[in-house]
């Protein structure tokens, strides 16, 4: 059986004597959207950074197509794994299309000359993310949501086999939240493996095939949205009483938060 495009096995991360992840395992299959959910400080971003090769695991490790991520050259990883952080790097002086073209760098030849095919990929990525209207604007002139979409476009321009997204709908209005998650879903349907950290449980339930529920660096539940988003799990992890029911219009799972759990 072929190895999963991306996998973490028994990952521990300890930094400055603080345990951030405790024996966490997750894998993303081709054509699958896996959502990482959990409260602030659960370890979602740390896990994504391990999968992207940016944070070294203290124990266990990450694999891309069955190959140890820690043994792969950074350029090889960049050709296979696209990563969109929650806070974009400081590239405010660049134009939007220049940022998106950076996604092509791992694929450029020895002399780094941009080809017509690279410009076509960039145009397609910007069209899909609705960032073409501000392709000639400096990133610092964009709103937070517009900037987020530019960096998502950059990841798409990489044409990766694995896409890692940290809060992809942060700072986006409702329309662009829906557009972004629809794009994520259609990307996975083309055989890409997607793992995304998400706070919006309703969006996670609607667009993800599987959910991984983390709390304080440990995995407490994994499975379909129906298996993970139970009133018991939500109250246990988030400290909020909730009702869970199928949306009468879309059929996907909906979550209604009722009240915080009273501290004992």
BAVO-485735 format. One record per residue (C-alpha): z, x, y; residue in one letter. Coordinates in nm, 4 decimals, padded with zeros to 6 digits. Layout:
> w,u,v,residu
> Z,X,Y,A $
...
END
This chain:
> w,u,v,residu
> 00.0000,00.0000,00.0000,X $
> -00.0935,00.1342,00.3447,X $
> 00.1879,00.2522,00.5694,X $
> 00.2861,00.0327,00.8636,X $
> 00.1220,00.1406,01.1921,X $
> 00.4687,00.1969,01.3417,X $
> 00.8131,00.2125,01.1827,X $
> 01.1666,00.3276,01.2532,X $
> 01.3980,00.3889,00.9619,X $
> 01.7783,00.4131,00.9814,X $
> 01.7608,00.5393,01.3389,X $
> 02.0781,00.6683,01.5021,X $
> 02.0807,00.7766,01.8648,X $
> 02.3835,00.9406,02.0195,X $
> 02.3782,01.0765,02.3736,X $
> 02.6777,01.2321,02.5482,X $
> 02.9065,01.1180,02.2647,X $
> 02.7905,00.7570,02.3096,X $
> 02.6253,00.5827,02.0136,X $
> 02.3240,00.3902,02.1452,X $
> 02.1669,00.2981,01.8096,X $
> 02.3355,00.2672,01.4738,X $
> 02.1113,00.2853,01.1642,X $
> 01.8406,00.0558,01.3052,X $
> 01.5217,-00.0016,01.1051,X $
> 01.2149,-00.1907,01.2215,X $
> 00.8435,-00.1833,01.1540,X $
> 00.5396,-00.3428,01.3084,X $
> 00.2535,-00.4504,01.0886,X $
> -00.1101,-00.4609,01.1929,X $
> -00.1809,-00.7880,01.3721,X $
> 00.1877,-00.8605,01.4258,X $
> 00.3998,-00.9155,01.7368,X $
> 00.7633,-00.8147,01.6865,X $
> 01.0118,-00.9097,01.9565,X $
> 01.3270,-00.7089,02.0217,X $
> 01.5906,-00.9373,02.1669,X $
> 01.9564,-00.9015,02.2575,X $
> 02.1808,-00.8763,02.5628,X $
> 02.1792,-00.5919,02.8122,X $
> 02.2864,-00.2674,02.6497,X $
> 02.1831,-00.3814,02.3017,X $
> 01.9577,-00.0775,02.2480,X $
> 01.6139,-00.2358,02.2900,X $
> 01.4806,00.0219,02.5367,X $
> 01.6299,00.3115,02.3405,X $
> 01.4582,00.1899,02.0229,X $
> 01.1226,00.1600,02.2012,X $
> 01.1609,00.5116,02.3388,X $
> 01.2265,00.6452,01.9882,X $
> 00.9130,00.4675,01.8644,X $
> 00.7165,00.6142,02.1568,X $
> 00.8384,00.9658,02.0781,X $
> 01.0271,00.9946,02.4085,X $
> 01.3832,00.9920,02.2722,X $
> 01.4848,01.2021,01.9736,X $
> 01.6793,01.0269,01.7001,X $
> 02.0109,01.1784,01.5948,X $
> 01.9518,01.0432,01.2459,X $
> 01.6622,00.8750,01.0704,X $
> 01.3281,00.8801,01.2471,X $
> 01.0024,00.7112,01.3449,X $
> 00.6629,00.7133,01.1748,X $
> 00.3103,00.6338,01.2917,X $
> 00.0714,00.5458,01.0093,X $
> 00.3147,00.7107,00.7699,X $
> 00.3290,01.0365,00.9668,X $
> 00.6549,01.1694,01.1083,X $
> 00.6326,01.1073,01.4841,X $
> 00.8415,01.4146,01.5567,X $
> 00.5816,01.6402,01.3941,X $
> 00.2798,01.5015,01.5803,X $
> 00.1205,01.6510,01.8907,X $
> 00.1794,01.4446,02.2054,X $
> -00.1947,01.3892,02.2528,X $
> -00.2288,01.2579,01.8985,X $
> 00.0589,01.0161,01.9611,X $
> -00.0963,00.9016,02.2910,X $
> -00.4198,00.8120,02.1123,X $
> -00.2328,00.5816,01.8771,X $
> 00.0664,00.4519,02.0735,X $
> 00.0595,00.2810,02.4119,X $
> 00.3950,00.2422,02.5881,X $
> 00.4763,00.0386,02.8993,X $
> 00.8283,00.1147,03.0272,X $
> 01.0469,-00.1364,03.2046,X $
> 01.0440,00.0796,03.5177,X $
> 00.6984,00.2318,03.5841,X $
> 00.6862,00.6033,03.6652,X $
> 00.6570,00.7182,04.0250,X $
> 00.2816,00.7143,04.0798,X $
> 00.2812,00.5220,04.4078,X $
> 00.0193,00.7416,04.5759,X $
> -00.2525,00.6586,04.3201,X $
> -00.5007,00.3732,04.3365,X $
> -00.4648,00.1021,04.0732,X $
> -00.7866,00.1945,03.8931,X $
> -00.6778,00.5595,03.8881,X $
> -00.3579,00.4544,03.7130,X $
> -00.5546,00.2566,03.4552,X $
> -00.7952,00.5469,03.4017,X $
> -00.4936,00.7589,03.3042,X $
> -00.4921,00.5551,02.9854,X $
> -00.8211,00.7204,02.8925,X $
> -00.6933,01.0789,02.9268,X $
> -00.5946,01.1185,02.5590,X $
> -00.9536,01.0291,02.4655,X $
> -01.1389,01.2501,02.7112,X $
> -01.3209,01.5580,02.5917,X $
> -01.2166,01.9185,02.6360,X $
> -01.3065,01.9251,03.0049,X $
> -01.1581,01.5821,03.0831,X $
> -01.4787,01.4380,03.2251,X $
> -01.4765,01.0601,03.2570,X $
> -01.7731,00.8969,03.0878,X $
> -01.9462,00.5665,03.1487,X $
> -01.7740,00.4334,02.8377,X $
> -01.4334,00.5214,02.9853,X $
> -01.5120,00.3350,03.3064,X $
> -01.6223,00.0352,03.0988,X $
> -01.2929,00.0328,02.9078,X $
> -01.0985,00.0531,03.2358,X $
> -01.2978,-00.2348,03.3848,X $
> -01.2332,-00.4441,03.0736,X $
> -00.8590,-00.3692,03.0788,X $
> -00.8313,-00.4580,03.4462,X $
> -01.0295,-00.7761,03.3966,X $
> -00.8067,-00.8863,03.1103,X $
> -00.4907,-00.8262,03.3144,X $
> -00.6335,-00.9766,03.6350,X $
> -00.5840,-00.6516,03.8258,X $
> -00.9471,-00.6003,03.9327,X $
> -00.8915,-00.7575,04.2790,X $
> -00.6623,-00.4706,04.3776,X $
> -00.8310,-00.1841,04.1917,X $
> -00.8802,00.0062,04.5195,X $
> -00.5279,-00.0485,04.6498,X $
> -00.2566,00.2157,04.6310,X $
> 00.0143,00.1222,04.3832,X $
> 00.2857,00.1360,04.6495,X $
> 00.1221,-00.1587,04.8308,X $
> 00.1522,-00.3859,04.5271,X $
> 00.4281,-00.6295,04.4429,X $
> 00.6518,-00.5553,04.1466,X $
> 00.4613,-00.8010,03.9296,X $
> 00.1216,-00.6643,04.0293,X $
> 00.2397,-00.3107,03.9587,X $
> 00.3654,-00.4189,03.6170,X $
> 00.0236,-00.5605,03.5303,X $
> -00.1480,-00.2367,03.6354,X $
> 00.0636,-00.0380,03.3911,X $
> -00.0023,-00.2912,03.1173,X $
> -00.3735,-00.2431,03.1914,X $
> -00.3268,00.1337,03.1581,X $
> -00.1770,00.0867,02.8124,X $
> -00.4693,-00.1357,02.7109,X $
> -00.7128,00.1262,02.8358,X $
> -00.5644,00.3679,02.5817,X $
> -00.7026,00.1409,02.3076,X $
> -00.3975,00.2173,02.0934,X $
> -00.3255,00.1021,01.7402,X $
> 00.0343,00.0384,01.8458,X $
> 00.1496,-00.1205,02.1718,X $
> 00.5135,-00.0880,02.2835,X $
> 00.6214,-00.3068,02.5752,X $
> 00.9577,-00.3012,02.7509,X $
> 01.0103,-00.6353,02.9253,X $
> 00.6361,-00.7007,02.9797,X $
> 00.6997,-01.0241,03.1721,X $
> 00.9619,-00.8824,03.4099,X $
> 00.8808,-00.9559,03.7769,X $
> 00.5905,-01.1826,03.6800,X $
> 00.5478,-01.5413,03.7961,X $
> 00.5146,-01.8155,03.5347,X $
> 00.1345,-01.8053,03.5255,X $
> 00.1192,-01.4321,03.4715,X $
> 00.3998,-01.4449,03.2167,X $
> 00.1843,-01.6828,03.0142,X $
> -00.1318,-01.4782,03.0746,X $
> 00.0395,-01.1552,02.9724,X $
> 00.1883,-01.2956,02.6534,X $
> -00.1404,-01.4651,02.5622,X $
> -00.3095,-01.1268,02.6065,X $
> -00.0431,-00.9643,02.3878,X $
> -00.0991,-01.2286,02.1229,X $
> -00.4784,-01.1928,02.1288,X $
> -00.4434,-00.8138,02.1144,X $
> -00.2330,-00.8391,01.8009,X $
> -00.4874,-01.0791,01.6521,X $
> -00.7384,-00.7917,01.6729,X $
> -00.5218,-00.5876,01.4351,X $
> -00.2969,-00.4051,01.6840,X $
> 00.0747,-00.3727,01.6105,X $
> 00.2871,-00.4880,01.9051,X $
> 00.6600,-00.4410,01.9526,X $
> 00.8076,-00.5838,02.2728,X $
> 01.1580,-00.5958,02.4172,X $
> 01.2112,-00.9409,02.5656,X $
> 01.4836,-01.1331,02.7475,X $
> 01.3110,-01.4724,02.7613,X $
> 01.3970,-01.6270,02.4248,X $
> 01.1520,-01.9163,02.4625,X $
> 00.8596,-01.6780,02.5244,X $
> 00.9757,-01.4594,02.2355,X $
> 00.9878,-01.7593,02.0038,X $
> 00.6440,-01.8809,02.1102,X $
> 00.4493,-01.5554,02.0904,X $
> 00.6286,-01.3358,01.8357,X $
> 00.5812,-01.3424,01.4595,X $
> 00.9193,-01.1822,01.3955,X $
> 01.2307,-01.1173,01.6001,X $
> 01.4871,-00.8397,01.5713,X $
> 01.8239,-00.9256,01.7231,X $
> 02.0238,-00.6261,01.8456,X $
> 02.3758,-00.6044,01.9834,X $
> 02.5640,-00.2896,02.0827,X $
> 02.3071,-00.0703,01.9107,X $
> 02.3120,-00.2499,01.5756,X $
> 02.0696,-00.4936,01.4185,X $
> 02.2398,-00.8238,01.3379,X $
> 01.9419,-01.0422,01.2417,X $
> 01.5723,-01.0072,01.1603,X $
> 01.3127,-01.2639,01.0610,X $
> 01.1047,-01.5481,01.1966,X $
> 01.2083,-01.7073,01.5285,X $
> 01.3502,-02.0014,01.3333,X $
> 01.5620,-01.7668,01.1216,X $
> 01.6918,-01.5573,01.4098,X $
> 01.7308,-01.8008,01.6993,X $
> 02.0050,-02.0165,01.5539,X $
> 02.2839,-02.1669,01.7652,X $
> 02.5328,-01.9512,01.5727,X $
> 02.3443,-01.6261,01.6418,X $
> 02.2916,-01.7085,02.0078,X $
> 02.6577,-01.7931,02.0643,X $
> 02.7777,-01.4926,01.8637,X $
> 02.5583,-01.2416,02.0474,X $
> 02.5086,-01.3861,02.3961,X $
> 02.8378,-01.5750,02.4302,X $
> 02.6560,-01.8953,02.5281,X $
> 02.6412,-02.2278,02.3468,X $
> 02.2822,-02.3358,02.2950,X $
> 02.0658,-02.6056,02.1456,X $
> 01.7563,-02.5009,01.9486,X $
> 01.4717,-02.7455,01.8881,X $
> 01.0903,-02.7626,01.8528,X $
> 00.9004,-02.8100,02.1773,X $
> 00.7319,-03.1538,02.1614,X $
> 00.4177,-03.0189,02.3327,X $
> 00.3627,-02.6753,02.1783,X $
> 00.5610,-02.7026,01.8550,X $
> 00.7225,-02.3643,01.9222,X $
> 01.0973,-02.3156,01.9283,X $
> 01.2834,-02.3937,02.2502,X $
> 01.6335,-02.2889,02.3512,X $
> 01.8548,-02.4847,02.5920,X $
> 02.1636,-02.3050,02.7169,X $
> 02.4579,-02.5349,02.7670,X $
> 02.7635,-02.3353,02.8679,X $
> 02.9240,-01.9940,02.8230,X $
> 03.1669,-01.9596,02.5382,X $
> 03.5238,-01.9807,02.6603,X $
> 03.6996,-01.6453,02.6322,X $
> 03.9850,-01.6645,02.3863,X $
END
